[in-house]
Amino acid sequence: MLEEKDILASAVEKEYSEGFVTDIEQEFIPKGLDEDIIKMISAKKDEPGWLLEFRLEAFRKWKTMTPPKWGHLSRLPEIDFQDIIYYAAPKSDKDRPKEIDPALQETFDKLGIPVGEREVLAGVKPKDTVAVDAVFDSVSVSTTFRKTLAEKGIIFCSFNEAVHNHPDLVRKYLATVVPVGDNFYAALNSAVFSDGSFCYIPKGVKCPMDLSSYFRINASGTGQFERTLIIADEGASVSYMEGCTAPMRDENQLHAAVVEIIVEKDADVRYSTVQNWYPGDSQGRGGILNLVTKRGLCRGENSHLSWTQVETGSAITWKYPSTILMGDNSTSEFYSVALTNNYQQADTGTKMIHIGRNTRSRIVSKGISAGHSENSYRGLVRMNPGASKARNFSQCDSLLIGSRCGAHTFPVIRNMCPTAIVEHEATTSRISEDQLFYCNQRGLGPEDAVGLIVGGYAREVLSRLPMEFAVEAQKLLSVNLEGSIG
Amino acid sequence: MDNLLEIRDLHAGIEGKEILHGINLTIKPGEVHAVMGPNGAGKSTLSAVLAGRPDYSVTGGSITFSGQDLLAMSPEERSWAGIFLSFQYPIEIPGVSITSFMKAAVNARRKAKGEPEMAPAQFLKLLKEKMAFVKMKGEFAKREVNVGFSGGEKKRNEIFQMAMLDPVFSILDETDSGLDVDALKIVADGVNAMRSPEKSAIIITHYKHLLELVTPDVVHVLKDGKIIATGGMELADKIENQGFDSING
């Protein structure tokens, strides 16, 4: 028979199975934020002068700014930005690009992230392989399949490597979609970002495998500030996936990322996120503060960008993956499932800015609230005067589980073009006792039943994810709802 | 042989109102019982209590199923023990395909028995076989559970699920209501195919059409929360010809 504490341990494990800490020697810089710290980060990365200037300019802007307060996020604490360590890295980092540290290899194995190529190469189905850039705290520790990709002219590497090896591309595109002073957290990220992924798909190239970044926070007292830059040149296409986890801690940890995507003429980018940062415990202690800026620019004609996100983690989520539809006939979609349980709060949605003629966008947002959580959809659809015959369709659904949670919708529509059409639909529903009983009668326990019903509710979004991601996302929805009923 | 189901002096109701006032009913393995009665007699309460619907409460009496105290079991435990309820009003589950729903149901009971999940190939074979049995076409498997189904399709879906889950004891709660002749035949075939020396069923109905096709072993008449008469098909004939008022307890 299991001892009580084992049962407790396994219950906690079930709640958040990625909550372990890797015991690895790490180097840190001192706590706090000033120009010296920024110079230190830049020096650690051996950065060129222009990038240090970029950081310092961002830092000066950031100092003049204040955190946004408009989110429906009552539990977002006052963050003491001087009490955060802005750089933490495994000590072995200097040895790159040699073999990945065995402790890190083990960490990513435990998380199910393939940071070695061997296994996958030995497999028979190269079509199903995924190239992974694994970011551990402040640095990228491994990027797989680089050679295979390089044969096609595709650059997939850590942001830091891109700065050194492809400075022209980085300078050309960095901060063109999310300007340095775009918002408080984007400015902070621009000042202190430590690593992230860089991806460039050249003209006419269809990326032969899915690319993926995996972000892992490990060190205590730190924040993660990664920067991702994806460029799809004319006629290029790529499917990009992002996943993230962190250890369980009683303290809040800050994650303030910036993702910029540039989509040129006839190019196609599909960006998928499964966000599973530590959500805090059932009493609302700890958890990641996920305050990120993601934006894509459909710059060329007929370009296409699709966002798919499954947000199940983080104590606080403040995130609006957006698209600027500049090129004529460009199209974009935002498919989102945001699940909050216990004391989690999410304020998430999208902005679709239509500039080009005949541009189209589609928004499908599925919020799921349980426990004492608050879940908000916030969106902006803007039709500029020149966006003739542009169209948007938005569908915002909320599902409530229990009676102590909240669901909110804040849609803003600004239509300045007489020939543009904007449609918005919204529903709010609950899981009914009848549905639960029907599932129970067929042999599904209460939690399996909720998982199944929620999976069905979110299916339209989950079906947009790459297969292995969809399976993982479905599982996460069930796991993160455990204890939400009864 | 031991009884499969034994209901003793069952008192039950909903929202504090007692609807069943002392039901006694015993079903042996292999027997099919019909329960007939007018609207409001307590037929659906009986099926709800047997399946363990949480909004119904039992205020007295006992139910023993295969020697176990049924009232102590959760709805899913009753399902694992082999009880199946064909719902009078089947429930919609948007976004969940029949295939996913059945896969979850089949594997949930295997898990409860400590068995591994059914192999996908074996599951698909079973699914196809049972779909053919209720005359459902291929796309049926991909449809969302009961969403946009006609009344007849919903009832056929219940029989399909019954065939998939292979219960020991089935409760058909007015499964025949609103069905055309062809659909009624499918339901009857479903019940008849299930009959064996081990398996039993309760058929709750207003009419004798379905009973003519399945020939129950015993017919009960439920009225005002009590079983007022028990007999054979002659009871069903009498009700059909003279109405429920002709039966006096």
Contacts between the chains, C-beta under 8 A, distances in Angstrom:
chain1	res1	chain2	res2	distance
A	432	B	91	7.7
A	433	B	54	7.0
A	433	B	55	6.7
A	434	B	91	4.9
A	435	B	91	5.5
A	435	B	92	7.8
A	435	B	93	5.9
A	437	B	51	7.9
A	437	B	53	5.7
A	437	B	54	6.8
A	437	B	75	6.3
A	437	B	91	7.9
A	438	B	87	6.8
A	438	B	90	7.4
A	438	B	91	4.0
A	438	B	93	7.2
A	439	B	93	7.5
A	439	B	104	7.9
A	440	B	52	7.7
A	440	B	74	7.2
A	440	B	75	3.8
A	440	B	76	4.8
A	440	B	79	7.1
A	441	B	51	5.4
A	441	B	52	7.9
A	441	B	75	5.5
A	441	B	76	7.8
A	441	B	78	7.8
A	441	B	79	5.7
A	441	B	84	7.6
A	441	B	85	5.3
A	441	B	87	7.8
A	442	B	79	6.1
A	442	B	101	7.3
A	442	B	104	7.8
A	442	B	105	4.0
A	442	B	108	7.5
A	442	B	161	6.8
A	442	B	165	7.0
A	443	B	76	5.4
A	443	B	79	4.0
A	443	B	80	5.7
A	443	B	105	5.1
A	443	B	108	4.2
A	443	B	109	4.5
A	443	B	112	7.1
A	443	B	165	7.3
A	444	B	76	6.3
A	444	B	104	5.8
A	444	B	105	6.4
A	444	B	108	5.0
A	445	B	74	7.9
A	445	B	76	5.1
A	445	B	108	7.0
A	446	B	76	7.9
A	448	B	104	6.6
A	448	B	108	6.2
A	452	B	93	7.3
A	452	B	96	5.8
A	452	B	100	7.2
A	452	B	101	7.1
A	452	B	104	5.5
A	453	B	93	6.1
A	453	B	96	7.1
A	455	B	95	7.2
A	455	B	96	6.9
A	455	B	100	7.8
A	456	B	93	5.6
A	456	B	94	5.7
A	456	B	95	3.0
A	456	B	96	3.6
A	456	B	100	7.8
A	456	B	144	7.1
A	457	B	94	6.7
A	457	B	95	5.5
A	458	B	95	7.3
A	459	B	95	3.9
A	459	B	96	7.5
A	460	B	95	7.1
